[in-house]
Amino acid sequence: MAGLATAGVLATVDAQKAAAQAASDSVLRTVLDRGKLIVGTGSTNAPWHFENDAGELVGMDITMGRILAKGLFDDATKVEFVMQDPAQRIPNVTTNKVDITIQFMTMTAQRSQLINFSRPYYVEGVALLTLPTAENKTFDKLLAGGSATRISILQNVDAESSVHYALPQAQVLQIDTQANVLQALESKRADAAAVDLSTVRWLASRNPDKYFDAGKSWYSMLYGAALRQGDLDWLTFVNQTFTIAMFGHESALYDAAFKDYFGQEPPARHPGFPVI
């Protein structure tokens, strides 16, 4: 009861009082005084950020922005999304053109020298997309196929090693665009396409008659939001808000997006010892 009573008292703290407690140069104070959050993101990469049939900007990255707005103002609509090229994800944060970048950004030590990352909000990986009608649609069948198995993948310096990590004997078809990687699968020039795990889950859940999740993923990569360095108040707020949305009592927005964009129920949270 004491805990619940305390929660009731804390809920009365308004945005003005919260802003007064933040450092004078913190983005947290700037955002609260402004009355809206400005998020840098994209609009062409489902399931992360894209326009739906109604022309609305949606996706997992967009949901994370709305989660922050809900935490700031108790209103998930108080957010402005600024469309930016992936090359602008860091510059727009460091020059204060946006308050935060949420744009399927892989966390790396090199990038962390330029910006702060929030806690991860998704663990990406490489996965295998196959055809639901194919005899060798599962990972075990692809592996058993040995050197006869053909895998399409976007051309890059690590393409061969990436595929061979999971399928040591497979033929690797390096292809110029992601669309053509999928086209190679659809035309049966490839037995599977090696693409992002999120892409596999998005396509397989939305088009089960066309695509199948082969059931294998590897190479974990963390997605985090990018923030300006040297602002502990803002970083702490973002991290705590994401943690509450992913593991705490305010998980409705995150859970709905996870199910919608990845076709899966998020893992159940069990009170007790934290698994965060």
C-alpha positions in Angstrom: 0.0 0.0 0.0 2.9 2.4 0.8 4.3 1.7 -2.6 1.0 2.4 -4.3 0.5 5.6 -2.3 4.0 6.8 -3.3 3.2 6.1 -7.0 0.1 8.3 -6.6 2.1 11.2 -5.3 4.7 10.9 -8.0 2.1 10.9 -10.7 1.1 14.4 -9.7 4.6 15.8 -10.7 3.9 17.9 -13.8 6.1 18.7 -16.7 7.1 22.1 -15.5 8.4 20.7 -12.2 10.2 18.0 -14.0 11.9 20.5 -16.3 13.0 22.6 -13.4 14.9 19.6 -12.0 16.8 19.0 -15.3 20.1 20.8 -16.1 19.5 24.2 -17.8 21.2 23.0 -21.0 19.5 19.5 -21.0 17.5 18.4 -24.0 15.0 17.1 -21.4 14.3 20.7 -20.2 14.2 22.0 -23.8 11.6 19.3 -24.9 9.4 19.8 -21.9 9.4 23.6 -22.3 8.7 23.2 -26.1 5.8 20.9 -25.5 6.7 18.3 -28.1 9.5 15.9 -28.9 11.4 16.0 -32.2 12.6 12.7 -33.5 14.8 12.0 -36.5 13.8 8.9 -38.4 13.1 7.5 -41.9 10.0 6.6 -43.9 11.0 3.8 -46.3 12.0 0.8 -44.3 9.3 -1.6 -43.0 8.9 -2.7 -40.3 10.9 0.1 -38.7 9.6 3.3 -40.3 7.2 3.5 -43.3 3.9 4.9 -44.5 0.9 2.6 -44.2 -2.0 2.4 -46.7 -3.5 5.5 -45.1 -0.3 7.5 -45.6 0.4 7.5 -41.8 4.0 7.1 -40.6 4.2 3.9 -38.6 6.8 1.2 -37.6 8.7 0.1 -34.6 11.0 3.1 -34.6 7.9 5.4 -34.8 6.4 3.5 -31.8 9.5 4.1 -29.7 9.2 7.8 -30.5 5.6 7.8 -29.3 6.6 5.9 -26.2 8.9 8.7 -25.3 6.2 11.3 -26.0 3.9 9.4 -23.7 6.5 9.4 -21.0 7.2 13.2 -21.4 3.6 14.5 -21.8 1.3 11.6 -21.1 0.3 12.0 -24.8 1.8 9.8 -27.5 0.9 12.3 -30.2 3.1 15.1 -29.0 6.0 14.2 -31.3 7.2 15.5 -34.6 9.1 13.1 -36.9 11.8 14.6 -39.1 12.6 12.6 -42.1 16.4 12.2 -42.6 18.9 10.2 -44.6 20.7 7.4 -42.7 23.9 9.5 -43.1 22.3 12.3 -41.1 21.4 10.1 -38.1 24.5 11.3 -36.1 25.0 14.8 -37.5 21.4 15.8 -36.8 21.7 14.8 -33.2 25.1 16.5 -32.6 23.9 19.8 -34.2 20.6 19.7 -32.2 18.4 19.5 -35.4 16.6 16.7 -33.6 16.2 15.7 -30.0 16.9 12.1 -30.7 17.4 9.7 -33.6 15.4 6.5 -33.7 16.2 4.9 -37.0 17.2 1.2 -36.8 20.7 2.3 -35.8 23.2 -0.5 -34.9 25.1 0.2 -31.8 28.9 0.2 -32.3 31.9 1.3 -30.3 32.9 3.6 -33.1 29.6 5.4 -33.2 29.6 5.6 -29.4 32.6 7.9 -29.6 30.3 10.5 -31.4 27.0 10.1 -29.6 25.3 8.4 -26.7 23.2 5.3 -27.3 20.1 4.6 -25.4 19.6 1.1 -24.0 18.8 -1.4 -26.8 15.2 -1.7 -27.9 15.7 -4.6 -30.3 18.2 -7.3 -31.0 18.6 -7.6 -34.7 20.3 -10.5 -36.5 20.8 -12.3 -39.9 18.1 -14.8 -40.7 16.9 -17.0 -43.6 13.8 -16.3 -45.6 12.5 -19.2 -47.7 9.4 -20.2 -49.8 6.6 -21.9 -47.9 6.2 -24.4 -50.8 9.9 -25.3 -51.0 11.0 -28.8 -50.0 14.0 -27.4 -48.2 12.3 -24.5 -46.5 13.7 -25.2 -43.0 17.2 -24.4 -41.8 17.9 -28.1 -41.2 17.1 -28.9 -44.8 19.2 -26.1 -46.1 22.1 -27.2 -44.0 21.7 -30.8 -45.2 21.8 -29.6 -48.8 25.5 -28.7 -48.4 27.1 -27.2 -51.5 23.8 -27.5 -53.4 22.2 -24.9 -51.2 22.1 -21.4 -52.7 21.8 -18.3 -50.6 21.2 -14.8 -51.9 22.5 -11.9 -49.8 23.1 -8.2 -50.3 26.6 -7.7 -51.7 29.1 -6.6 -49.1 32.6 -7.5 -47.8 31.3 -9.8 -45.1 28.7 -11.6 -47.3 30.6 -14.8 -47.7 31.7 -15.2 -44.1 28.2 -14.2 -42.9 26.4 -17.0 -44.8 29.1 -19.6 -44.1 28.9 -18.9 -40.4 25.5 -20.7 -40.5 25.8 -22.7 -43.7 29.5 -23.6 -44.2 29.1 -25.3 -47.6 26.4 -23.1 -49.2 26.8 -21.2 -52.4 26.7 -17.5 -51.8 24.9 -15.3 -54.4 25.9 -11.7 -53.8 23.3 -9.4 -55.2 23.2 -5.6 -55.8 20.0 -4.6 -54.0 17.8 -6.0 -51.3 14.8 -6.1 -53.7 16.9 -8.3 -56.0 18.0 -10.5 -53.1 14.3 -11.3 -52.5 13.6 -11.6 -56.3 16.3 -14.3 -56.5 14.4 -16.3 -53.9 11.0 -15.7 -55.5 12.4 -16.8 -58.9 14.0 -19.9 -57.2 17.5 -18.9 -58.3 18.2 -19.0 -54.5 16.9 -21.5 -52.0 16.9 -18.9 -49.2 17.6 -15.2 -48.8 19.8 -14.1 -45.9 18.3 -10.8 -44.7 17.6 -9.1 -41.3 15.7 -11.1 -38.8 13.2 -8.2 -38.5 12.6 -8.4 -42.3 12.1 -12.2 -42.1 9.5 -11.8 -39.4 7.7 -8.9 -41.1 7.4 -10.6 -44.5 6.6 -14.1 -43.1 3.9 -12.8 -40.8 2.3 -10.5 -43.4 2.7 -12.8 -46.4 2.6 -16.4 -45.1 1.6 -17.8 -48.5 4.7 -16.2 -50.1 7.4 -16.3 -47.5 8.6 -18.6 -44.7 10.9 -18.1 -41.7 13.5 -20.9 -41.9 14.0 -20.8 -38.2 17.6 -19.7 -37.9 19.2 -16.4 -36.9 22.7 -15.4 -35.9 25.0 -12.3 -35.5 23.2 -10.3 -32.8 23.2 -6.6 -33.4 21.7 -4.1 -31.0 19.4 -1.2 -32.1 19.5 1.9 -29.9 18.4 5.5 -30.2 21.1 8.2 -30.7 21.4 11.1 -28.3 23.8 14.0 -27.9 26.7 13.3 -25.6 27.2 15.1 -22.3 23.5 15.2 -21.3 23.0 12.7 -18.5 19.5 13.9 -17.6 18.2 13.2 -21.1 20.0 9.9 -21.5 18.7 8.7 -18.1 15.1 9.7 -19.0 15.2 7.9 -22.3 16.7 4.8 -20.8 14.2 4.6 -18.0 11.2 5.3 -20.3 12.3 2.5 -22.7 12.9 0.1 -19.8 9.4 0.8 -18.4 7.8 0.3 -21.8 9.7 -3.0 -22.5 9.7 -4.6 -19.1 7.5 -2.6 -16.7 3.8 -1.7 -16.2 3.4 0.6 -19.3 4.1 -1.9 -22.0 1.0 -1.6 -24.1 2.5 0.4 -26.9 5.6 -1.7 -27.2 3.8 -5.0 -27.0 1.2 -4.0 -29.7 4.0 -2.8 -32.1 6.1 -5.9 -31.5 3.2 -8.2 -32.4 2.1 -6.0 -35.3 5.5 -5.6 -37.0 7.2 -8.9 -36.1 4.2 -11.2 -35.9 5.1 -12.4 -32.4 4.0 -12.0 -28.8 6.6 -10.4 -26.7 8.0 -12.6 -23.9 5.9 -12.6 -20.8 7.2 -10.4 -17.9 7.1 -12.2 -14.5 7.4 -10.2 -11.3 10.2 -11.2 -9.1 13.9 -11.3 -9.9 14.6 -8.9 -12.8 15.5 -10.3 -16.2 16.2 -7.0 -17.9 
